[in-house]
Amino acid sequence: MRRFALSVAGLALLLGEAAMGQHGPRKVTFNREIAPIVFHNCAPCHRPGEGGPFPLMNYREVASHARQIVTVTASRFMPPWLPDKGDYPLADDARLTPQQIALFARWVKDGELEGAAKDLPALPHFVEGWQLGKPDMILKAPKPFVLPASGSDTYWNFVLPIPVERTRWVKAIEIRPGNKKVVHHANILLDRLGTAREMEKTPGDGFGGMEIRVESEVFDPDSHLLFWKPGTRIEPEPDGLAFRVDKGTDLLLNAHLQPSGKPEPIQPTVGLYFTDKPADKKPMLLEIEHDSALDIPAGVKDFAVTDSFTLPLDVDVLAVYPHAHYLGKDILAMVTMPDGTKKTLIHIPHWDVNWQAVFTYAKPVTLRRGTVISMRYTYDNSEDNIANPNHPPQRVLGGNRATDEMAHLWLQVLPHAQPDSTVDPRMVLQEALSRHEVEKDATNFEAQYNLAAICSMRGDVKEALPHYEAAAALRPKDPVVNNALGSALLSNGSVGPAIERLKEALALRPGYFDAHYNLAIAYSSQDNPAEAAREFGEAARLKPGDANAHANFGATLAQLGRLEEAKRELEAALKIEPGHELAKENLAQVNEMLAEGKK
């Protein structure tokens, strides 16, 4: 009898056992035992306006699906939560306990009783519209995209310009996909150069594609996993982790769409919540991948892909986002500590692309320098895989289409500053990762380019050059890599080849400020002020707020004897940046020359 000296709460934890009544075990009722589970775990998606196919907000609605609920909870198909319980707890774990699953079965066995009204808990409070209240800024896709009635999954990209005139800090972002019944999930990338617009046939159209990479000309690694799926709860970023948007920044929203049987218009909106507190922490996204190893023969049930990366410094892991497509079967990410201890970062034994998500750790996971992060993904390309898009199965390679495959592991990490070093720890991490990727696959364009860019930033142009050249060979029509290679050649004293690369960059992108500016520097080094003035002038026109462009334009105009024009440009530079030393020095000389000419 001592067993029953437990509290009522303790009794509720006994596996499959309801509380004891006067005449034996008490029957399970909706109001007392089932409603608390449904309201917390099911209703966030199964309510009007959300992604669930039917609402589960009251006794009648739940009772009408009772036997289905027993089946899908017993198989853990619902609620959708892919990861096993690992060594590091995840926030917002949606898994039902064995006791909760048993209660559903017991409720059906007992006759699906409603129970006493006094036992029914209050309905959960859901915020309709924007979860955090009206956003500080709402962005809407310029034009709707009409999803065809039938066909395969579609991935569509909406370009949303952010109309800010100065740098702002975003503490929260909410995606409203516009048509939740056909939008499976969506991701957001920050495009600071506005280059995604070039992929649109006409402004506002958007464009297709699954995996999109945006360009950057400075070291500014992606920092946040901005993701939406049905039921996503919006939480503000912790203090110090807001992300930056600048004038000219676009949001690129990549949406996974599934046909419904009739044409469906989709026009998403995005809400931004600003903060006055600039970020004082600098997270970055660490991507481990091995797409080049994906060559999955038809019929193979256990095709494995592995990769591992050794941390060059200490990091805190904040979140994880594993990614594969329809053949994904078992997803595993491990860490091996410097002392040999092994732990699981995340394990998804039954991958389902339809329920992929970003998983945030309940508290940051600190990993020390020398820790090895490893991934092992297995794929099922047999007829037994009901998600296989090919019947009969076909050979599948790595690629960006939904019918291709991917092996990606994204980690949001906060690198620790290194003792006695002023180097950005993100750059240390990115260089190590880029070297790892280049060693693994020399045809990886992003890795070659990123490694070259980091070498250039730390002043090692000689090491940067072969990696820029490799990147240019992989994508000869890429204007950014041609400009970067031209700049590196110029720094290395190869002026003629540099000019050819810079001209190629401008042929590919005529309004490219950096290429005009670098070409002007190249012409100046050849003592060709006329061509230099033309290029500096174009750079100043493209970026009228750039003090260096005006100052250099003024200096070359002075060389050509066009003193009044030179004075105007130098004064423009000083208006933008009053302390600009080159502009002040040259303006003084120009004024002296003008004064001499008037004598």
N, C-alpha and C positions, 0 to 999 in steps of 0.2 A: 504493500500500500504506500510505501514511502515514495514511490514513483509519482504519485498524484499530489505530492506536497509542492509541486512546481506551480509557478504562477500561470494564469491564463495565457499570457504571452508565450511562456515556455511550452505549454501544451500545443499551441498552434504550430509549433515547429516539428511536432512528431510526424514522421513520414506517413502521408495518406490517412491520418487519423483526425476526425473531427472531435470537438469537445464532447464530453460525456453528459448526457441528460439524465433525468430521473429514471427513464426506462431504457437505458442503453445509449449507444452513440447518437449524438444529436445530428439530425439531417442537415446537409449543407443547403443554404439558401443563397439566392442571388444577392439580396440586400446586405446580408451579413458577411459572407465570405468571398463572393465572386465580384461584386461591384468594385471593391477597392482595387482588385487586380486589373480589371478591365479599364477603369477610369485612369489608372496610372500608366499601364503598359500598352493599351490598345487604342484608346480614344484620341491620343494626339494625332494619329493618322486616320482613324476610322471615325470621321466626323464630317459634316457638310463643308465642302470647299477644300478638303484635303485629299491626299492621294489614295486613301483606302477605298476599295470598290463598294463598300456599304458602311453605314454608320453603326457604331456600337456605343450608344449613349444612354440606353435605358434597358429595362428588363425585357420588353417585347423584342427589341432589336437583337439583343444577345441571345435570347431563347430561340429565336428563329434560325440562328446559326450555331446552336449549341453543339451538335454532334460534329460539325465541321471544325469548330474551335477545339474540341477534344483531339481530333485527328492532327491538326496542324501544330498544336502545342506539344503533343506527345512526340512528334517527329522533329520538333524544334524548328519547323519551317517558319513559324510565327511565335513570338514577335521576331522580326528579322534582325538577328545579331550573329554575325559570322564568327568572331574570334572565340577560341577556347579560353578558359580561365588560365592565364599565364603567370609568369613570375612577377609581372608589374601590372597592378590593377589599372583598368581603364575607366575613365569617367563615364557616367550615364550608361552603365552596363544594363542592357535591356533584357538579358536572359531571365527567364522564369526559373525559380527554384524547383527542384523535384516536388516539394510540398505543394507549390502553387499548381503545377501541372496535375498532380494527383487530385486536387480539389475540383478542377474542372470535370474530371472523369467521375468523381464521387457525386457531384451535383447532377449530372445526367442520370447516373444510376439511381439517385434518390428521387428522380421525377422532375427535375428542373424547377424546383420550388422558388417562388418569388420571395417569400419571407415577410417579416413584419416591417411596416413602413418606418418605424422608429430606428431600425437598424441600417437604413440606407444612408450612406455618406453623402455629403454635399457633392453636387456635380463639379467636376474640375473647371477651373476658370481658364478659358483660352482667350487670348487676345486676337480679335478679328482685325484684319488689315495688318498693320505693322506691329510686330511684337514688342518693340521698345518705344512705342508711341511714334508720332510723326517724325520722319527723318529730317535732318538738317538740309539734305539735298536729295531729290528724287530724280533719277535718270531713267528715261524710257527709250527703248529701241526706236530709232527713227521710223522704221517701217516694219510691218508684220511679215513673218515668213509663213507661207501656207504649206503645211505638211501634207504630202499626198495621202490619199485614202488608204493605199496599200503599198506593199514593198517591204524592203528590209529596214532595219533601224537607220535613222538619219542623224548625223552630227552637224549642227549648224552653229555658226559663229556670228554673234551680234556685236557690232562695234558701238560703244557708248562713250562719246566724248564727255569729259568732266569739265564744266565751265567754271574753273577757278582762276583767279588772277594772281594768286600767290600760293606758296606752299601751305597745304593744310594737312592735318594729322587725323587719321580715321581710326576711331576706337571700336566701331562695329559696322558691319555691312549685312544687309539682308537682301536676298534675291527673291523676287516674286516672279515666278516663271511665266505667269500669264495664262497658262492652260495646263493645270497640274495633271490632268488625266492622260496627257500624251508626253509630258516632260518627265523623263525618268530621273535624270540628275543633271547638274550643271556645275561648271567650274569657272572661276574668274582669274584672268591674268592681267597684270598691269603692263600697258604698252606706253612707255614714256616717250618714244620717238614717233608715235603715230604711224608706224609702218604697216600695221594691219589694214589700214584704210586702203592701201594700194592693192589689196587682194579683192576688193569689192569692184564689181563691174561699174556700178554707179554708186555715189555716196548714199549710205544708209541701207544698202541692199543686204549686207552681210555676205557670208560665203561659207561653203561646206568644208568639212574636214574634221578629223577626230583629234589628232595630236598637233597642237599649234605651238610654235616657239616664237617669242617676240625678240626683237633685236635690242641690243644695248651697246653703247659706245664707251661707257665708263663701268667701273666695277660696282655693280649695284645688284647683287644676287636676289632672286626671288626669296621672300621671307615668310609668307603666310600661305596656308592651304585654305583658299576661299572656295568653299564647296557647299552645294545644296542638294538635298534629297528630301522626299516627303517626310515630314515629322521633324525636320531639323530645328533645333532650339537655338535661338540667337543669344549669344552671351557677349558682352563687351570684352575687349582685350584687357588683360591685366595692366595695371599701371606700368608704363615704360615700354609696352609692346605695341603701341599704335603703329600704323603704317602710313607712309608719306605719299601724298599725291601732289604733283606740281602742275603749273600751267602747261597745257598741251598734252597732259596725260589722258589716255583713253583706257576704259575698261573693255576687255575682250571677254565676252561671255560665251563659253562653249557649252552647248546644250545637247544632251542625248535625247532624241525624240523617237517615240514608238507609234506607228500608225494605228488609228482607231477604227478604220473601216469607212471613214468619210473625211473629206478635206478639213483640216483643222488649222485656223490661224493662230500663230504664237507671236506675241509682242511683249517680251518681258520688261519689267522695271526693276531697278536696284535702288535701295535706300542707303544713304551714307550718313553716319553719325560722327560728327567731328568732336575733337577735344582740343583744348588749348595747351595740353601737356605734350611737348615733343617726346618722341621715343628716346630713352636713354639706354635701351638694350637693343642689340642688333642680332636677331635670329636670322637664320638662313635655311633654305631647303637643301638637304643633302639627298641626292638621287643615286641609288645603286641600281644598276640595270645590266641585263645581258641579252638584249634583243638579237645580237649577231649570232648567238648560239641557237636561236629558234629555227629549226628546220625539222618539223615534226612529220614523220612518215604517216601515211594513211593507215589506220587500224591500230596504231600503237596506243596502249592504255596508260603507260607510266613513263612519259618522256620527261626527263629531269633537266633543269637548268640551274646552275649555281653561280655564285659570285661572292667575293669577300673583299673587304676594305679595312685597312688598319688606320685607326684614328691617329693623326699626328699631334693632337692636343686634347685636353679635356673638353667635354661637351655635356650639356644637359639636353636630353631628348624630351621634347614637349608633346609631339604628336606623331602619328604614323599613318601613311596612306599606301597600302599595297594595291597593285593594279595589274590585272591580266584581263583577257577577253573570255570568249565562250568555252575554250578548251581547258581553262584553268581548273585544277582539281584540288591540289593541296598546296597551301601557301605558308611558308615557314620563314621567319626571320629570327636569328639567334645572335647572341653576343658571347665572345670568349674573352674573359678578363685576362689581364697580364699574368695573373697567377694560375691560369688554366681553368678557372671556374666558368661553366657554361650556363647561360640563362636564356629564356625565350622572350624575345621582344613582342612577337605576335605569332599566333598559329591559327590558321583558318583551314581546318581539315576538309571542309566541303565548300569550296569556293563557289560563289554565285555572283556573276557580273552584275546581276540586277540589284544586288544589295551591297555593292561596294560603298565604302564610306571612309571619311577621315575619322580616326580614333585618337582621342586626346587622353594622355595619361593622367590618372588621378593626382599624381604629383610628379614633378620632373624626375627623369631617370638619369642619374649622373654616371657617365662613362669616362674612364680615365684614359689618358694617352697610352697607346699600345693595345687598346681593346680592339678586337677584330669583330666587325659587323658582317654577318654572312646571311645570304638568302639561298633558299632551295625551293624552287617552284616546280611542281609536276603538272603534266597536262595529259588529258585523255582525248585522243583523236580517233576513238572507236565509235561504232554504232551504239554502244551502250551509253554513251554520253548524250542524254536527251537534249542538251543545249547545243550540241554540235551543229553549226549552220550548214554543214555539207552532208548530204545523204545521196550516194554513199560517201564516206570520208575521203578527203583529198589531202595531198601534201600541203602543209601550212608553214609559212615563213613569218619572221618578224616583220612588222609593218604598221602603218597608221590606220588601215581600214579595219572596220569592225570584224571582217572575216579573216584578217591577219591575227597575229598574236603579239603579246607584249609580256615582258618580265621586268616590272619596275617596282622599286621600293623607295617611297619618299619618306624622309624623316624631317620634321621641323626641329632644328637643333639650335641651341644657344651656346656658341663656342666661348670658352673661357679665355680671358686675356692671358698672354704668356708673361711670366715674370721678366722684368727688365727688358721688355720689348715694346716698341711703339707701333709695330706692324699690326694691321687689322687682323684679328684672329680668323675672320671669315676668309681672308685671302690665303692664309696658310692652309686652311681646310680645303678651299677650292683648288689650290695648286696641287695638293696631294691627290685629290679626287681626279683632277684632269690628267695627271701623270698616270694614274691607275687606268683610266679609260683609254688613253692613247696606247699604253703598253698592251692592253687587252684587244684593242681594235683600232688600228691606225687609220681606218676609213671613217672614224667618228668625227664628223665635221665640227660639232660643238666643242668636243674635247680638245681638238687641235687648236681651234680658234681661242678658246678660253685660256689654254696653257700659254699660247703666244702672247695674249693680252696681259696676263699676269707677269710674265717675264719682262715685257716692255715696261710695265708700271714700276717694277723694281729696278729698272735701268739696265737689264741684261738684253740688249737688242740682238746681239749675236745669237743667243739661244732662241730668242723669239722668232727670228727670220725663218728657219726651216719649218717651224710649226705654222706660221702664216702662209708659207709657200704650199705646205701640204693642204691647208684649208682652202686656199685659192684653187688648187688643182682639183679638189673635190667639188667646189662650187665656183667655177670660173665666172659666172654671171652674177655673183653676189656683190653689190656695190659696197657693202660695209667691209668685207674682207679685202677687196681691192684697195679701198682707202687706207685700211690699217696696214696692209703690206706696203703700199706706197709710202706711208709715213715712216715705217720701220726702215725701208731702204734709204729714205732721205736722211734719217738719223745715222745710218751707217755709212753715209758719204756716197751712195750710189744714186746720184741725182737724175741721170738720164732714165734708168729703169723706173725710178720713183715717179717721174712725170708721166710715163706711159701708163702706169697703174692708176694714177690719180685721174688721168683723162678717161680711162676705162670706167672708173667709178662714176664720173660725171655723165658719160654716155649712157650708163645704166640708170642713173638717177640725176637728172639735170639740176634740180634744186637742192643739191646736197651741200649744206653749209661747210661741213668739215673738209670735204674734198676740195671745194673752192679755196678755203683758207690754206690747206696744206699745199695745194698747187701754187698758190701765191708765194708761200715761203720757198718752194723749190725754185721758182723763177727768180726770186730775190737772190738766192744763193748762186745763180748763174749770171748775176748782174744784168738782169733783164727787167728794169723797172716798169716798162710799158706793159708787159704781160702781167707782171706782179700787181700793178695798179688795177688792171682790169679784173683780176681774180679777187683782190681785196675789196674792190668796189662791189662786186657781186655778193661777197660774203656779208658786207655791211648792209646791203639791201635786204638780204635774206634774214639777217638778225640785227635789226636796227638798235637793239639794246645791248649789243656786244661791244664793250669798250676797246678790246684788243683789235677787233676788225677795223674800227674807225681810226685808231691810233696808227696802225700799220698802213692803212689806206692813205692817211695824211702824210706819213713819212715818205711813201713812194711817190705821191703827187709832188712833194717838195723836191725830190730828186729830179723829177721831170720839169721843174721850174714852174709848176702850176700853183703858185704860192697862195693865192686867195682861196682856191679850193682846198689846199692843204690846211690852211688855217681853220676853215669851217669844220673839216673832219676832226682835227685835233681838239678843237673846242667841244665838238660833240662827244668825243671820248672822255674829256674831263667833266662834262656835264653828267655823264653816266657814272664815272668813277673819278671823283675830284683828286684823289691821290695817285693817279696813274703816272708813274715816273717817266716812261717813254714819251707819253703825250706832252707832259710838262716840258721836258728837255727839248723836244722837237719844236713845240710851239714857240719857245723862247728864241730858237734859232730862226724860225720862219718870221717872227715879228722883227728881228734884227735885220733880216734880209729885205723885208718890206720897207722898213724905215730907211735903209741904205738906198733903196731904189727910188725913194721920194726926194732924196737930196739932189 
